[in-house]
């Protein structure tokens, strides 16, 4: 199993399983939970230099406000907004109060069990 496949498994079997009961919907590496006047977005962002043997990734969160999006873009809100569509965006590292590069690393030394 390549590390890219491990990341896909983590997204579907760990992250999605935790977020689905909380009302999040999944599209690729993106998750969205609509609320009455806003929505929460979560994005699993892979490093562009990843290889089949080494993967770095982090999480980005955002708050999507449909009315603000429509007024600022002069377009209707997407049905499934992504973190990049959010007016308020933060990495999980920022929310935790530090920045030390990628939040997670998967390589051949990583236990996947």
Secondary structure in CASP SS format (residue, H / E / C, confidence):
PFRMAT SS
TARGET T0000
AUTHOR 0000-0000-0000
METHOD secondary structure of the structure
MODEL  1
X C 1.00
X C 1.00
X H 1.00
X H 1.00
X H 1.00
X H 1.00
X H 1.00
X H 1.00
X H 1.00
X H 1.00
X H 1.00
X H 1.00
X H 1.00
X H 1.00
X H 1.00
X H 1.00
X H 1.00
X H 1.00
X H 1.00
X H 1.00
X C 1.00
X C 1.00
X C 1.00
X C 1.00
X E 1.00
X E 1.00
X E 1.00
X C 1.00
X C 1.00
X E 1.00
X E 1.00
X E 1.00
X E 1.00
X E 1.00
X C 1.00
X C 1.00
X C 1.00
X C 1.00
X E 1.00
X E 1.00
X E 1.00
X E 1.00
X E 1.00
X E 1.00
X E 1.00
X E 1.00
X C 1.00
X C 1.00
X C 1.00
X C 1.00
X C 1.00
X C 1.00
X C 1.00
X E 1.00
X E 1.00
X E 1.00
X E 1.00
X E 1.00
X E 1.00
X E 1.00
X E 1.00
X E 1.00
X E 1.00
X E 1.00
X C 1.00
X H 1.00
X H 1.00
X H 1.00
X H 1.00
X H 1.00
X H 1.00
X H 1.00
X H 1.00
X C 1.00
X C 1.00
X C 1.00
X C 1.00
X C 1.00
X C 1.00
X C 1.00
X C 1.00
X C 1.00
X H 1.00
X H 1.00
X H 1.00
X C 1.00
X C 1.00
X E 1.00
X E 1.00
X E 1.00
X E 1.00
X H 1.00
X H 1.00
X H 1.00
X H 1.00
X H 1.00
X C 1.00
X C 1.00
X C 1.00
X C 1.00
X C 1.00
X C 1.00
X C 1.00
X E 1.00
X E 1.00
X E 1.00
X E 1.00
X C 1.00
X C 1.00
X C 1.00
X C 1.00
X C 1.00
X C 1.00
END
